[in-house]
Each structure stands twice: as structure tokens, then as C-alpha cells.
Amino acid sequence: MLKSKTFPSLVGILLLLALLPFGVSGYILGLLTLGYYTAVFAMSWDLLFGFAGEVNFGPSFLIGVGAYTAGLLNHYYTWPIWACVISGGAMSIIAGLLLAVPALRLKGPYFGLVTLVAVLMLQNFIVLFAGITGGEIGLDLPDVLAVDDGSNYWIALAFMGVSGLILFGLSRSAVGLILQASGQDAVQAGALGFNVTKHKLAAFCISALFSGLSGAMLIFYEGTVSVGTVVDIAVGVQVIIAAVLGGRRTILGAALGAVFLIGMGEMLRPLGEASTFVVSAIALVTIMFVPGGFLGALLHGEKR
């Protein structure tokens, strides 16, 4: 990445993003803040799918577990935000292990189906225990990250930057190479002596950690936790589309795709229900004709 011709441009973009609070409105900062948290969701998903080759159709399960763990602890026990966020990440890892250990034994599309069913089960659990979880209405939180738009923006940008650096580093490490080999040909990787299941389980746990942390951070930005914001299947679909749009197996491209989706959806809001159709059409055309995604196409052009 350091040798890439686009690296200076990336540094310049990050510096520009850090200076945005001094020159744009709180409305724009709010959109980007939401986009940055979504970017961490998408980067976490890309580590599991892009490298390990396991299609997680239910990323909002891990997001929701982290978010609701943090929200419940803050709402009922007034735990400090940092403790709630850490607890949310830890609980997402535990939930991810309970889900992945049996699911990774399955072949073909069954792993993806298990993750999708997990989202539906979590939704039903929240509704059934509405007296505690707030049901579909959700829970208000006594604490928020910050009341200033600029502070919230910088927190989200820093969180996305650190998360992206860690995930990108892991993807380019020996672990990432093994995951990539396992995703492309698990039998051949196993024949070379690699424990495919162990490495995929590690990838799922890492994905769960960052999904849970980001879900917890998001609810403390919004001041509420509800099914529609962190558990709904539509949230998971948005995460998947963002990662594929940005570029599979790039990690950083997922962040680009997430910000693009959030921004495009808001720009087209005046179209009403038609906005979803337009955004979906753009995503479909991009996936069909630019399968490498935005960043994939850029890097391919650079190699030429």
C-alpha cells in the first residue's frame, strides 16, 4: 500500500476528512458519521467473505448483539460508555463463537442460511422480551458519545481509521493469506497443512469484535438502540452491498462503498420510495459490470 501511487492521495483524503468540521454543516457531518460506522460494519464483513470465502448473510446479528448488550447495560445499570462498548464487543465474540463453531461444519450455502436465521431469531427475541429490550420501539440511552457534531465526527473518523488499519493489516498478514487460500480452495489449503476451520473461526471472531464495537459506538452516537437501526435485515443487506460495491477483498474499499451508499441515499431522499430503487439499480449495475468494485477497478487501472 505504501508503494501504491494512490497512497499520497489516500493520505490527503484522510487529512481533508479530518478538517471537514471546520468547513461543512452539522448535517453533512452527521451523514458522514453514520457512514463511518457503517464502513466498519462493511470492512468487518469483507474480512470474512472476501478472504475466508464464507458468506455471512446476517451481519446485523453480530452488530445487534453488541449494540443491545451495550444499550441494556447503559440503560438499566448506567455503566460508562467505554465499559458498555467493550462489553458489546466481547458479547459479540461470544455470540459469534456459539454461532460459528457448529455453522462452519456445514458446506455450501448452509453457513449463510444459519447466519440469516440468527438475525430472525434475534429480532424475535427482542420483540418477545419487549419489557426489557423495548421491543420494536427500542430503548433510550442516558449517555451519548458527544453533543457536538464535530466531536462525534472525529470520534467516528478515528474509530474507522484505527479499525481499517487493523483489519487491513490482518488481511495482508500471514493469517490473511491463509484465509484467502482457504476461501479459494479449502481442500488444497488443508492439504498444505493449514487448519482451515481454525483460521475461518478466527476471522469470524475478528469480524464479530469489530461489528459489535461499531454497533455499540453507533447507538451511543444516536442515543437510542432499536431493531430498525442495528438488527433489521435491511441493515445487513446495506452492509453487504457496501462491501461488494467498494471492492471485495480490499477491506478499505468497503469503507468507500459504505460512505457512497449513505451519501447517495440521502441525496436521493426527495425521490421518496424511488430513492431505494435508484440506489439499488446503481449497486446492481456496478456489481454486474465492475465486479471488482470501486477500489478494485482503481487498483486494476493502476496496475495497467
Steps between C-alpha positions, in 0.01 A plus 500: 500500500791736580640446150166561335466811285169570671651501852579875504145565381363283782701694760375825351139381512533400866646839588220670311240290683653596834463869412140478381343610832655843445328555168176300463164494673398274785259328261785381276708400801209291630470314170872427490501390862234242421694401189818441699331261742342318207846485344629299796205261462587454133874456556433238766270314262757514219762329717273199539358484149774651286782300654351201682239446229215456750183688408351652813144598407437624853762762594231682696491208747850582624431873478177462695650287776770759564258791480235352729756378754641850527156661496353280773801551728481876459122527523447283809835517682640832372836343420746749346513508123848349473400200714180450299685512168762249615226273637312525171809392305567213740140375486509510120805276505323254733187503285715462188674197645172337599375554147815428300628185673209283379430705185852466357452126490235553232581515131367705213233765566399360838743721694337807349153369578596441864619858536179629342283296736705635791390853410134397494538328837660809652219718366237269649687486832502880523128521424405215737686662791380849419463577870877492529624577151242762405372286214466666162496845660843456656672647803620853568852527639592735785847562353624605156849522357483878451246774435719689256483399133872553450597287800273216389649523152860481620421207729343308212783588260765391750313177573466422129866584437633278779262216413589523132871496578469189717274312260711595198817392682343166589387446142858550376657287774573127492156441649339692217689302237392173661140622510518593134638161409231330710227702334622414150571131558446366852604145401832612355566729798433211736732277299777756550464457874287803588217465751227653284226484762716664766593791277143553382383494860764763584376715210141468623603607852693801369203597283271458802723717718504798266131459412409500870724795585365704209140411584555615858667823385216569259225484763689736729523741209127476431396485866268205448509132411225337293439212264472725196840660549722202581321164456271536202585284197507817288798618707684178415417533132638855501823377658541224240430733207745757638779242524437363150466847348825618652690193392512149634824393666624859538374588851548872437266489202219396733534835678472681169189302408336571837550877479377494140180316593420727795569814300312388190200391703478841663548692175213308341270531802276756320403220261324319786463126450663531159832584669541139614436380145761737354766408756429130446525544124836674533624220724376232260664662196827544687505139619420369150744712300765587760523177703818621670315796648613862515838443662557179305456687173734776619774258601458302177537818297809590702664166421448564131 
